[in-house]
């Protein structure tokens, strides 16, 4: 049954369109929208913005997050649409709104999560992804669109219309090892419609690679690494890394969402909107999206305090030493201050060592605290790490402010933008959910209380 062909379906869509509109007063838009008309015109050409969020409350891409992106493009309510909940019908939503609103920028971060978790077979999931990507890409060769001269979508070729789509990759909360076959118990939920309670890691990895291969066929579809973002948000230690120029922080799940999944407006929706804008700006700089970098929504300075610990990403081949020498690009030693006694540090090491971002950060939690600073060593000489001038300046500024770090972590060969979460991290985080005591089994906690500060 083709619901899109019925009058009832179009009536529902019209009602949803009406309900999805908000009123944005001029004074809610950024000041540059009126102070710099040329910039405002350039930014607004990237819109209108359509947010395709999932779940009844729209999930992690809450309506307010895509509204904020529209505001940063100087568009306001006229330049934003957010279809109300479409159960498993994102293609139909796209078809309708592409024709009636012509969005230039489509944000669909978590629709794959909601689509995939209710399907049982990998073949079914792959078919849904095939249809979803073609629908969002506005593929005239697909069965969804009739782009002929007299077809419903003839406007596509007449106007050379192609929206830019930011599509989240797959995230699944319960991933298990199925290399020896799916377990007989616990793989499906007992209800009227069989639904998977767990997903094989191998399926997840295969489907994510399939999704990326599909997106690669369309120059207007770009993958957003939602699975890394969602993993950081819902798995221990429940915090999202936020890196803005020379300012860094970690936002905890409690700061961003009211139920673990749906964000507050401040700072939650602001953070998710900015993370989206950062990805768009990367694509603009790479020449994959036409436009100019979008200004970020201003976040309060109260979220950017002193770091609690230090993570250094080191190149492969660096020897596993827990007390490396750390220098700037000219070879000068960089002073750090730790809330550790020199005797304890000599016995246990200043830095814990690891090769897995999620796993080793969780295991080093008591050394790092809630908001560790993350920097990357540019190179190394023997057991000496060489930092960039930018990272040197950041560390020097914190030292001059008197920042005392709880401890540190060295991570080998890490890419924080890695597309697919490793098996090691995935299975470890699932184990932690079952037995949090695992976190107390690896590194001795640093001393607390009246520990003297020590300049490293």
Secondary structure, DSSP 4 states (H G I P E B T S, - for coil): --GGGSHHHHHHHHHHHHHT-----GGGS-THHHH-HHHHHHHHTT--EEE---STT-TTS-HHHHHHHHHHTT-GGGGEE-PPP-TT-HHHHHHHHHHHH--SEEEESSHHHHHHTT---HHHHHHHHHHHHHHHHT-TTSTT---STTSTTTHHHHHT---EEEEE----S-EE--TT---SSSSEE-SSS-EESSEEHHHHHHHHHHHHHHHTT-TTEEEE-HHHHHHHHHSTT-EEEEEETTEEEEEEHHHHBSSSSSB-IIIIIHHHHHHHHHHHHHHHHTTSS-S-PPPPPP--GGG----S-EEEEE-TT----SS-EEE-TTSPBPP-EESS-HHHHHHH-SEEEES-HHHHHHHTHHHH-SS-EEEE--EEETTEEE--HHHHHHHHHHHHTT--BS-EEEEES--TT-SS--HHHHHHHHHHHH-GGGGGSSSPPPP-SSPPPEE-
